[in-house]
Amino acid sequence: MPLIDLFAWIVLLVVIATLVAALVALGVMPGRIARRRGHPWAEAVAIGSWATLVFGFVFWPLVLVWAYVDVPAKRDTVR
């Protein structure tokens, strides 16, 4: 195998490894953000992030926004 073919295979493997690493980083990011911010449904955010990445990436930005949304505190109603 010529040296240029070996170099091409190495470049291809590095590109594939980079794409896989980027996909994993995108899948983990909303869940980590939600856990760090103390989101009450942090596990649901993490699962939603992975599910949207597996099924087409369409709702991933929505899950990212959900990771930043804080649940409003319940107000005590005094009558």
C-alpha positions as CSV (number, residue, x, y, z in Angstrom):
1,M,0.0,0.0,0.0
2,P,1.5,3.3,-1.0
3,L,2.1,6.0,1.6
4,I,-0.6,8.3,0.2
5,D,-3.2,5.6,0.7
6,L,-2.1,5.1,4.3
7,F,-2.3,8.8,4.9
8,A,-5.8,8.9,3.4
9,W,-7.0,6.2,5.7
10,I,-5.5,8.0,8.7
11,V,-7.3,11.2,7.7
12,L,-10.5,9.3,7.2
13,L,-10.3,7.7,10.7
14,V,-9.5,11.1,12.3
15,V,-12.5,12.7,10.6
16,I,-14.8,9.9,11.7
17,A,-13.5,10.1,15.2
18,T,-14.1,13.8,15.3
19,L,-17.6,13.5,14.0
20,V,-18.4,10.9,16.7
21,A,-16.9,13.0,19.4
22,A,-18.9,16.0,18.3
23,L,-22.1,14.0,18.3
24,V,-21.4,12.7,21.8
25,A,-20.6,16.3,23.0
26,L,-23.9,17.6,21.6
27,G,-25.8,14.7,23.1
28,V,-24.4,15.3,26.6
29,M,-24.5,19.1,26.7
30,P,-28.1,19.9,27.5
31,G,-28.2,17.2,30.3
32,R,-25.0,18.6,31.9
33,I,-26.3,22.2,31.7
34,A,-29.6,21.2,33.3
35,R,-27.9,19.3,36.1
36,R,-25.5,22.2,36.8
37,R,-28.4,24.6,37.0
38,G,-30.4,22.4,39.3
39,H,-33.2,21.8,36.8
40,P,-36.0,19.6,38.4
41,W,-36.3,17.5,35.2
42,A,-32.6,17.2,34.4
43,E,-32.8,13.5,33.5
44,A,-35.7,14.2,31.1
45,V,-33.6,16.9,29.5
46,A,-30.7,14.5,29.0
47,I,-32.9,11.8,27.6
48,G,-34.6,14.3,25.3
49,S,-31.3,15.5,24.0
50,W,-30.2,12.0,23.1
51,A,-33.6,11.1,21.6
52,T,-33.6,14.2,19.3
53,L,-30.1,13.5,18.2
54,V,-31.0,9.9,17.3
55,F,-34.2,10.8,15.6
56,G,-33.0,13.7,13.4
57,F,-31.6,16.6,15.4
58,V,-34.8,18.6,14.8
59,F,-35.8,19.3,18.4
60,W,-32.3,19.5,19.9
61,P,-32.3,23.3,20.1
62,L,-35.6,23.2,21.9
63,V,-34.1,20.7,24.4
64,L,-31.2,23.1,24.8
65,V,-33.5,26.0,25.7
66,W,-35.4,23.7,28.0
67,A,-32.1,23.0,29.9
68,Y,-31.9,26.7,30.7
69,V,-35.5,27.3,31.6
70,D,-36.2,27.6,35.3
71,V,-39.4,26.4,36.8
72,P,-41.3,29.2,38.4
73,A,-41.4,29.0,42.2
74,K,-44.8,28.2,43.7
75,R,-46.3,31.2,45.4
76,D,-48.0,30.6,48.7
77,T,-51.6,31.8,48.4
78,V,-52.8,33.3,51.6
79,R,-56.5,33.8,51.9
